[in-house]
Amino acid sequence: MMKTYGGDNSDKQLGGDFEEWTTWGSWGACSKTCGPGITVRIRTCSGGKCRETSELAQQECRLADCATTAKPSQPATTEAPCEYGILCEQERMYKYLKKEVKELLEEDRKLLQTTKGANTELAVILGGTVILILGIILLCIIRCVDRKMEENKRIKREAKRKQKEKDQVGVPSTSRSFTSMK
């Protein structure tokens, strides 16, 4: 069905008294890519005898049927066929979704328990790592102290040796040889 619209939005018959109009333009693109839509075309007044300066015509269009989406698989049911059409379908879908939600919640609960266990294991691992690092630091400190003690012993031995040499400078040579034999 084709309708035309003027400035006062009243339906008019094409042609007739309005011979001052230009020819119709081509139909525009359909308003929808699938399913029922609307397409329009325009003509303008080419002389001074037109009531409006332009006129619009529209008609229904259908480029293609819209693809139907597949329904999710429904759980097996022993219910009797439903007599209420869409309401029954909604009830079945509700039960299906309710089952899906329960399964997802159960998976989340299991995941949460696993995560809680992992947190405990993580704390044990981190505690062990801290103890290991502290042990390594302690060993480094012990090694540094040990080296310092060895250095101090060496310095003391060197000081004693120098002191002995200094003390022996005033003693006769026989004593010196006797002392060095010890």
Backbone hydrogen bonds, N-H to C=O, Kabsch-Sander energy under -0.5 kcal/mol:
donor,donor_aa,acceptor,acceptor_aa,energy
3,K,58,Q,-1.8
5,Y,56,L,-3.0
9,N,6,G,-1.3
18,F,15,G,-1.2
19,E,17,D,-1.1
21,W,18,F,-0.9
22,T,44,T,-3.3
25,G,42,I,-2.3
28,G,40,V,-3.0
31,S,38,I,-1.6
35,G,64,A,-3.4
37,G,61,C,-3.2
39,T,59,Q,-2.6
41,R,57,A,-2.4
43,R,55,E,-2.0
45,C,53,T,-1.6
46,S,20,E,-3.2
47,G,20,E,-0.6
50,C,47,G,-0.5
55,E,43,R,-2.4
56,L,5,Y,-2.0
57,A,41,R,-2.8
58,Q,3,K,-2.0
59,Q,39,T,-2.2
60,E,1,M,-0.6
61,C,37,G,-2.0
63,L,35,G,-0.5
87,L,84,Y,-1.5
89,E,85,G,-2.0
90,Q,86,I,-2.5
91,E,87,L,-2.1
92,R,88,C,-2.4
93,M,89,E,-2.5
94,Y,90,Q,-2.7
95,K,91,E,-2.2
96,Y,92,R,-2.4
97,L,93,M,-3.1
98,K,94,Y,-2.7
99,K,95,K,-2.1
100,E,96,Y,-2.3
101,V,97,L,-2.9
102,K,98,K,-2.4
103,E,99,K,-2.3
104,L,100,E,-2.4
105,L,101,V,-2.8
106,E,102,K,-2.2
107,E,103,E,-2.3
108,D,104,L,-2.5
109,R,105,L,-2.4
110,K,106,E,-2.3
111,L,107,E,-2.5
112,L,108,D,-2.5
113,Q,109,R,-2.2
114,T,110,K,-2.3
115,T,111,L,-2.4
116,K,112,L,-2.5
117,G,113,Q,-2.3
118,A,114,T,-2.3
119,N,115,T,-2.4
120,T,116,K,-1.8
121,E,117,G,-2.4
122,L,118,A,-2.8
123,A,119,N,-2.2
124,V,120,T,-2.1
125,I,121,E,-2.7
126,L,122,L,-3.0
127,G,123,A,-2.6
128,G,124,V,-2.5
129,T,125,I,-2.4
130,V,126,L,-2.5
131,I,127,G,-2.3
132,L,128,G,-2.4
133,I,129,T,-2.6
134,L,130,V,-2.6
135,G,131,I,-2.4
136,I,132,L,-2.4
137,I,133,I,-2.5
138,L,134,L,-2.5
139,L,135,G,-2.5
140,C,136,I,-2.2
141,I,137,I,-2.3
142,I,138,L,-2.8
143,R,139,L,-2.6
144,C,140,C,-2.4
145,V,141,I,-2.7
146,D,142,I,-2.7
147,R,143,R,-2.4
148,K,144,C,-2.2
149,M,145,V,-2.5
150,E,146,D,-2.5
151,E,147,R,-2.6
152,N,148,K,-2.5
153,K,149,M,-2.5
154,R,150,E,-2.5
155,I,151,E,-2.4
156,K,152,N,-2.5
157,R,153,K,-2.7
158,E,154,R,-2.4
159,A,155,I,-2.4
160,K,156,K,-2.7
161,R,157,R,-2.7
162,K,158,E,-2.4
163,Q,159,A,-2.3
164,K,160,K,-2.5
165,E,161,R,-2.3
166,K,162,K,-2.2
167,D,163,Q,-2.5
168,Q,164,K,-2.0
169,V,165,E,-0.6
169,V,166,K,-0.8
170,G,167,D,-0.7
171,V,168,Q,-0.8
176,R,172,P,-1.6
177,S,173,S,-2.3
178,F,174,T,-2.1
179,T,175,S,-2.9
180,S,176,R,-2.5
181,M,177,S,-1.2
182,K,178,F,-0.8
182,K,179,T,-0.6
